[in-house]
Amino acid sequence: MSGLFSLQLVWSAIKAAATFGVWVTIFLVCIFGWFALDLPDADQAFQATRRPTVTILASDGSVFATRGDLYGLPFHLRDLPVALPNAVISTEDRRFRSHFGIDPFGIVRAAWANIKAGRIVQGGSTLTQQAAKNLFLTPEQSYKRKIQEIILAFWMERKFTKDQILTIYLNRVYFGAGTYGVDAAARRYFGKSITEVTTYEAALLAGLLKAPSRYNPIASPIAAAKRTRQVLLNMVAAGYLTDAEVNAIIRRPIRRYRPPAVNGRYFADWVLQRLGDYVTVGKHDLVVRTTLDPGLQRVAERYLSGGLSNSGKIVKAGQGALVTMTRDGAVQALVGGRSHAESPFNRATQATRQPGSAFKPFVYLAALEAGYKPSSPVDDLPIEIDGWKPRNFNGRYRGRISLSEALAISSNAAAARIGQEIGFGKIASVAARLGVPGNISPRPSLTLGTHDMSLIDLTAAYAPFANGGTAAWPFGILQIENDRGVVLFNRVGSGLGRVVDAEDAASMSHMLSGVIKNGTGRAAALARPAAGKTGTSQNHRDAWFIGYTADLITGVWVGNDNGAPMEKVTGGGLPAHIWRNFMSDAHAGMRARELAGIDGARPIRLRNSAHTQKKPLAKRDENDFVEQFLGFLSSLN
């Protein structure tokens, strides 16, 4: 009787267990079915999903920058060095060849290690799970994503061979620095194809998978070396290498790859910011052809960095910027700071500062258009305008001087007096016409450059002086095409045509050349005709030099990001020296040419511009009046 009772108990337990198992199975099927409902489309997932790559070309066709995700050439497992998959398997998933998509032993091992450490130190995902995650899922950390990852891992194990899964994984996994796949990583970190990597380099790549940024061999070579050694030891533990082989590998001298110096990163940032103005950046890769001159860019970076590192330290000038462009506004070099790696903020295009006396050319152009001439007299004497009392920089006044002399010595009193006589609104209008952006307030202090603006805009606003009167907005993009070779944008024309009378432009060049010959810009003198203007803001917070030759227009700014005053730095000091050094090098081997409209003869007077006015006789120079009167008397004889 007891035996029958025992059988009944066993049978009841079996039925209960079976019932429980059925319900658990139903529950798991429902759970997996529920999470499988919104799994991504497998066919679409195998198509590379990435940010479009923008390749930026210099004017000579060379590539100097790329942005977006970088994928290398796809390689089958059989074409890769055998050390690479061995290094990955021994470090990431040692039972890859035997498990069915998930590794229960690996999960238990990782859980125990995490419990002992009191934090997450190991992961239990197999290579199949990682491949599924990379192909189909987002980086989101959730139970739902984890369950979907397991479902997809099962599906991949049924659909593909182990070699195929490993091939998919190695061609799609992220290796840091914007690279996806082993070939892209090999080219970024070693400068060669994945088929050429050594066992040590294969171990280094495998080590990156845990933390690509932390073990980046270029940024963190010591951490990368330690991680690589650990991967090599893992390969010994997995039976892929012997201790003797690892010791031989480690003893070999390691050639550290140094990527080619990247110039023009500030320029590339500026171009990318403007890309949306010309095309819609969609899913296709783009090739952008630009105006950048690689040689000039290297020279610009060298002289700006050198100037700030040497003299800049002494005078407490922590930052600087340099822009150079052709007379039609094509930017050929742009440096937005001393180091893009330390600070990508672009001080040439994003920072707006008071230009100080570098704004005065617009004041003097307004005077020329109002009837003055370079030889017209103006009083360099103390002046008060509605309680505002501008002082000359050196505190000295010269009395009555010519406009040319007033601009050369950068007289504040003379500039303010000109503004009072011709109207501050006239000056604001002239500045806006030449390309000075923003709401220019026609206040008296405008004559001394209190309107904030960027270096690139101020440099471009000098273009009409340099080219004989034509507006030139700064540009860097020549052509944009997609990955199919279809041209999406092609630059034609530039600027808004003539904005300054040709004679007035020539007169401005005459006066601005005097700044360099015998004025505040003498430190910028070149062995060829040049013109320019110094600028210093209040308390020496900003120092500028903007100048040009017959070939290039270049602007230099130095200062500090926090607006801290420098040690008596003026536009005629450090900025002028940087400008001269750069321009001397930039013009090496070029024939010296006279400035536009200046050829030794009196410039031809053109009066076709709607922006010019007939000059009243009251403003003409006294010498001209005497010459005309004597001529009249001669005609009577």
RAMOZI-V78043 format. One record per pair of residues at least 4 apart in sequence whose C-alpha atoms are under 7 Angstrom apart, sorted by the first residue. I is the first residue (numbers start at 1). GAP is how many residues later the second one is. D is the distance in whole Angstrom. If there is no record, write none. Layout:
# RAMOZI-V78043
I;GAP;D  I;GAP;D
This chain:
# RAMOZI-V78043
1;4;6  2;4;6  3;4;6  4;4;6  5;4;6  6;4;6  7;4;6  8;4;6  9;4;6  10;4;6  11;4;6  12;4;6  13;4;6  14;4;6  15;4;6  16;4;6  17;4;6  18;4;6  19;4;6  20;4;6  21;4;6  22;4;6  23;4;6  24;4;6  25;4;6  26;4;6  27;4;6  28;4;6  29;4;6  30;4;6  31;4;6  32;4;6  33;4;6  35;109;7  35;113;6  36;112;7  40;96;6  41;4;6  42;4;6  45;90;6  45;91;6  46;89;7  50;19;6  51;17;5  51;18;6  52;16;6  52;17;7  52;231;6  52;232;6  52;233;5  53;13;7  53;14;6  53;15;4  53;16;6  53;232;5  53;233;6  54;12;6  54;13;5  54;14;6  54;231;6  54;232;5  54;233;6  55;8;7  55;10;6  55;11;5  55;12;7  55;231;6  55;232;5  55;233;6  56;7;6  56;8;6  56;9;5  56;10;6  56;231;6  56;232;5  56;233;6  57;4;5  57;5;5  57;6;4  57;7;6  57;231;6  57;232;5  57;233;6  58;4;5  58;5;6  58;6;7  58;231;6  58;232;5  58;233;6  58;234;5  58;235;6  58;236;7  59;230;7  59;231;6  59;232;5  59;233;5  59;234;6  64;198;7  64;199;7  65;203;7  68;110;7  69;109;5  69;110;6  70;108;6  70;109;5  70;110;6  70;114;7  71;108;6  71;109;5  71;110;6  71;113;5  72;109;6  72;111;5  72;112;4  73;110;6  74;97;6  75;4;6  75;5;7  75;96;7  76;4;7  76;91;6  77;86;7  77;90;5  80;114;7  80;115;6  81;114;6  82;4;6  83;4;6  83;116;6  83;119;6  84;4;6  84;118;5  84;119;7  85;4;6  86;4;6  86;154;7  87;4;6  87;115;7  87;116;6  87;119;6  87;144;7  87;148;6  88;4;6  88;118;5  89;4;5  89;5;5  89;7;7  90;4;5  90;144;6  90;145;5  90;148;6  91;140;6  91;143;6  92;35;7  93;33;6  93;34;6  95;4;6  96;30;7  96;31;7  97;65;7  99;4;6  100;54;7  100;57;6  101;25;7  101;27;6  101;28;7  101;52;5  101;53;5  101;56;6  102;24;6  103;4;6  103;23;7  104;4;6  105;4;6  106;4;6  106;18;5  107;4;6  107;17;4  108;4;6  109;4;6  110;4;6  110;12;5  110;13;6  110;14;6  111;4;6  112;4;6  113;4;6  113;8;7  113;9;7  114;4;6  114;5;5  114;6;5  114;7;6  114;8;6  115;4;7  125;4;6  125;5;6  126;4;6  127;4;6  128;4;6  128;25;6  128;37;7  129;4;6  129;20;6  129;21;6  129;24;5  130;4;6  131;4;6  131;37;7  131;38;5  132;4;6  132;17;6  132;20;6  132;21;6  133;4;5  133;5;7  133;16;6  134;38;7  134;39;7  141;4;7  142;4;6  143;4;6  144;4;6  145;4;6  146;4;6  147;4;6  148;4;6  149;4;6  150;4;6  151;4;6  152;4;6  153;4;6  154;4;6  155;4;6  156;4;6  157;4;7  160;4;6  160;5;6  161;4;6  162;4;6  163;4;6  164;4;6  165;4;6  166;4;6  167;4;6  168;4;6  169;4;6  170;11;6  170;12;6  171;10;4  171;11;6  172;8;6  172;9;5  173;7;6  173;8;5  174;5;6  174;6;5  174;7;6  175;4;6  175;5;6  175;10;6  175;33;6  175;34;6  175;37;5  176;36;5  176;37;6  179;5;6  179;6;6  180;4;6  180;5;7  181;4;6  182;4;6  182;12;6  183;4;6  183;10;6  183;11;5  184;4;6  185;4;6  186;4;5  186;5;6  186;6;6  186;7;6  186;8;5  187;4;4  187;5;5  187;6;6  189;29;7  189;68;7  190;67;5  192;4;7  197;4;6  197;5;6  198;4;6  199;4;6  200;4;6  200;49;7  201;4;6  202;4;6  203;4;6  203;25;5  203;28;6  203;29;6  204;4;6  204;20;7  204;24;5  207;20;6  207;21;6  207;24;6  208;4;5  208;7;6  208;8;7  211;4;6  212;4;6  214;6;7  215;5;6  215;8;6  215;9;4  216;4;5  216;5;7  216;8;6  217;4;4  217;7;5  220;4;6  221;4;6  222;4;6  223;4;6  224;4;6  225;4;6  226;4;6  227;4;6  228;4;6  229;4;6  230;4;6  231;4;6  232;4;7  232;14;6  233;4;6  234;4;6  235;4;6  235;5;5  235;6;6  236;4;6  236;5;5  236;6;5  236;7;6  241;4;6  241;5;7  242;4;6  243;4;6  244;4;6  245;4;6  246;4;6  247;4;6  248;4;6  263;34;7  263;35;6  264;4;6  264;33;6  264;70;7  265;4;6  265;75;7  266;4;6  266;68;7  266;69;6  266;70;6  266;74;7  266;80;6  267;4;6  267;67;5  268;4;6  269;4;6  270;4;6  271;4;6  271;205;6  271;206;7  275;4;6  276;4;6  276;5;7  278;211;7  279;209;7  284;198;6  284;199;6  285;197;6  285;198;5  286;194;7  286;195;6  286;196;4  286;197;6  287;193;6  287;194;5  287;195;6  288;189;7  288;191;6  288;192;5  288;193;7  289;188;6  289;189;5  289;190;5  289;191;6  290;186;5  290;187;5  290;188;5  291;39;6  291;40;6  291;41;6  291;185;5  291;186;6  291;187;7  292;39;6  292;40;4  292;41;6  293;4;6  293;39;5  293;40;6  294;4;6  295;4;6  296;4;6  296;36;7  296;37;6  296;290;6  297;4;6  297;36;5  297;37;7  298;4;6  299;4;6  299;283;7  300;4;6  300;22;7  300;33;7  300;35;7  300;282;6  301;4;6  301;34;6  302;4;6  303;4;6  303;275;6  303;278;7  303;279;6  304;4;6  304;16;7  304;34;7  304;274;6  305;4;6  305;33;5  306;4;6  307;4;6  307;5;6  307;271;6  308;4;4  308;5;6  308;9;7  308;10;7  308;11;7  309;4;6  311;4;6  312;4;6  312;5;5  312;6;7  313;4;6  315;251;6  315;252;5  315;254;7  316;250;5  316;251;6  317;241;6  317;242;5  317;243;6  317;249;6  318;241;6  318;242;5  319;18;6  319;19;6  319;239;6  319;240;5  319;241;5  319;242;7  320;17;5  320;18;6  320;237;5  320;238;4  320;239;6  321;14;5  321;15;5  321;16;5  321;26;6  321;27;5  321;235;6  321;236;5  321;237;7  322;12;6  322;13;5  322;14;7  322;26;7  322;233;6  322;234;5  322;235;7  323;10;6  323;11;5  323;12;6  323;25;7  323;133;6  323;231;6  323;232;5  323;233;7  324;7;6  324;8;6  324;9;5  324;10;7  324;228;7  324;229;6  324;230;4  324;231;6  325;4;6  325;5;5  325;6;4  325;7;5  325;227;6  325;228;5  325;229;6  326;4;5  326;5;7  326;225;6  326;226;5  326;227;6  327;136;6  327;139;6  327;140;6  327;224;7  327;225;6  327;226;6  328;144;5  328;166;7  329;131;6  329;143;5  329;144;6  329;145;4  329;146;6  330;144;6  330;145;5  330;146;6  331;143;6  331;144;6  331;145;5  335;13;7  336;10;4  336;11;5  336;12;5  337;9;7  337;10;6  339;4;6  340;4;5  346;4;5  346;5;7  347;4;5  348;106;6  348;107;5  348;108;6  349;105;6  349;106;6  349;107;6  350;104;7  351;103;6  352;100;5  352;101;4  352;102;4  353;99;5  353;100;5  353;101;6  354;95;6  354;96;5  354;97;6  354;98;4  354;99;6  354;183;6  355;4;6  355;94;5  355;95;7  355;97;7  355;180;6  355;181;7  355;182;6  355;189;7  356;92;5  356;93;4  356;94;6  356;179;5  356;180;5  356;181;5  357;53;7  357;91;5  357;92;6  357;177;6  357;178;4  357;179;6  358;91;7  358;175;5  358;176;5  358;177;4  358;186;7  358;188;7  359;89;7  359;90;5  360;4;6  360;87;6  360;88;7  360;89;7  361;4;6  362;4;6  362;65;6  362;68;6  362;69;6  363;4;6  363;52;7  363;56;7  363;64;6  363;84;6  364;4;6  365;4;6  365;143;7  366;4;6  366;60;7  366;61;6  366;64;6  367;4;6  367;5;5  367;51;7  367;55;7  368;4;5  368;5;6  368;136;7  369;243;6  369;244;6  370;52;7  370;243;7  370;245;6  371;244;4  371;245;6  371;248;5  371;249;6  372;4;6  372;247;5  372;248;6  373;247;7  373;248;7  374;28;7  374;29;5  374;30;5  374;133;7  374;137;7  375;27;5  375;28;6  375;29;6  375;246;6  376;26;5  376;27;6  376;244;7  376;245;5  377;23;6  377;24;5  377;25;4  377;26;6  378;22;6  378;23;6  378;24;6  378;25;6  378;36;6  379;20;5  379;21;4  379;22;6  379;35;6  380;17;6  380;18;6  380;19;5  380;20;6  380;21;7  380;31;7  380;33;6  380;34;5  381;16;6  381;18;6  381;32;6  382;31;6  383;6;6  383;7;7  383;30;6  384;4;5  384;5;5  385;4;7  390;22;6  390;23;6  391;4;6  391;21;6  391;22;6  392;4;6  392;19;6  392;20;5  392;21;6  401;4;6  401;5;7  402;4;6  403;4;6  404;4;6  404;107;5  405;4;6  406;4;6  406;5;5  406;8;6  407;4;7  407;108;7  408;106;6  408;107;4  408;110;7  408;111;4  408;112;6  409;110;5  409;111;6  411;4;6  412;4;6  412;36;7  413;4;6  414;4;6  415;4;6  415;32;6  416;4;6  416;28;7  416;31;6  417;4;6  418;4;6  419;4;5  419;5;5  419;25;7  419;28;6  420;4;7  422;4;7  423;4;7  424;4;6  424;18;5  424;19;6  424;20;6  425;4;6  425;17;5  426;4;6  427;4;6  428;4;6  428;12;6  428;13;7  428;14;6  429;4;6  430;4;6  431;4;7  431;5;5  432;4;5  432;5;6  433;66;7  434;27;5  434;37;6  434;65;7  435;26;5  436;21;6  436;22;7  436;25;6  440;11;7  442;4;7  445;4;7  445;5;6  446;4;5  446;5;6  453;4;7  453;5;7  454;4;6  455;4;6  455;100;7  455;102;7  456;4;6  457;4;6  458;4;7  459;87;6  459;94;7  459;95;6  459;96;5  460;12;6  460;13;6  460;14;6  462;4;7  463;4;6  463;8;7  463;9;6  464;4;6  464;5;4  464;6;5  464;7;5  464;36;7  464;41;7  465;4;6  465;40;5  465;43;6  465;44;6  466;82;6  466;84;7  466;129;7  466;130;6  467;129;6  468;34;5  468;37;5  468;38;7  468;128;5  468;129;6  469;29;6  469;30;6  469;31;4  469;32;6  469;33;5  469;36;6  470;27;5  470;28;4  470;29;6  470;30;7  471;24;5  471;25;6  471;26;6  471;27;6  471;28;6  472;22;6  472;23;5  473;21;7  473;22;5  478;12;6  478;13;5  479;10;5  479;11;4  479;12;6  480;7;6  480;8;5  480;9;5  480;10;7  481;4;6  481;5;5  481;6;4  481;7;5  481;8;7  482;4;6  482;5;7  498;111;7  499;110;7  499;112;7  500;4;7  500;5;6  501;4;6  501;105;6  501;106;7  501;108;6  501;111;7  502;4;6  502;103;7  502;104;6  503;4;6  503;100;6  503;101;6  503;102;5  503;103;7  504;4;6  505;4;6  506;4;6  506;90;7  506;91;5  506;92;6  506;97;7  507;4;6  508;4;6  509;4;6  509;22;6  510;4;7  511;4;7  512;19;5  512;20;5  512;21;6  513;4;6  513;17;6  513;18;4  513;19;6  514;4;6  514;5;6  515;4;4  515;5;6  515;6;5  515;7;7  515;17;7  515;18;6  516;4;7  516;5;4  516;6;4  516;8;6  516;9;6  516;15;6  516;16;7  517;5;6  517;8;7  518;4;6  520;14;7  520;52;6  521;12;7  521;13;6  521;51;5  521;55;7  523;49;6  523;50;7  523;53;6  523;54;6  524;52;5  524;53;6  524;55;6  524;56;5  525;55;7  526;4;7  526;54;7  526;58;7  528;64;5  529;20;6  529;64;7  529;65;6  529;66;6  530;18;6  530;19;5  531;16;5  531;17;6  531;18;7  532;14;5  532;15;4  532;16;6  533;12;6  533;13;6  533;14;6  534;10;6  534;11;5  534;12;7  534;37;4  534;38;6  535;8;6  535;9;5  535;10;6  535;35;7  535;36;5  536;4;6  536;6;6  536;7;5  536;8;6  536;34;5  536;35;5  537;4;6  537;5;5  537;6;7  539;26;6  540;25;5  540;26;6  540;28;6  540;29;6  540;30;7  541;18;6  541;22;6  541;23;6  541;24;4  541;25;6  542;16;6  542;17;5  543;14;6  543;15;5  543;16;7  543;26;7  543;27;5  543;28;5  543;32;7  544;12;6  544;13;5  544;14;7  544;27;5  544;31;6  545;10;6  545;11;5  545;12;7  545;26;5  545;30;6  545;31;6  546;8;6  546;9;4  546;10;6  547;6;6  547;7;6  547;8;6  548;4;6  548;5;4  548;6;6  549;4;7  549;46;6  550;43;6  550;44;6  550;45;5  550;46;6  556;19;6  556;23;6  557;18;6  558;17;6  559;7;7  560;4;6  569;4;6  569;5;7  571;4;6  571;5;6  572;4;5  573;4;6  574;4;6  575;4;6  576;4;6  577;4;6  578;4;6  579;4;6  580;4;6  581;4;6  582;4;6  583;4;6  584;4;6  594;4;6  594;5;6  597;6;6  598;5;7  621;4;7  622;4;6  623;4;6  624;4;6  625;4;6  626;4;6  627;4;6  628;4;6  629;4;6  630;4;6  631;4;6  632;4;7
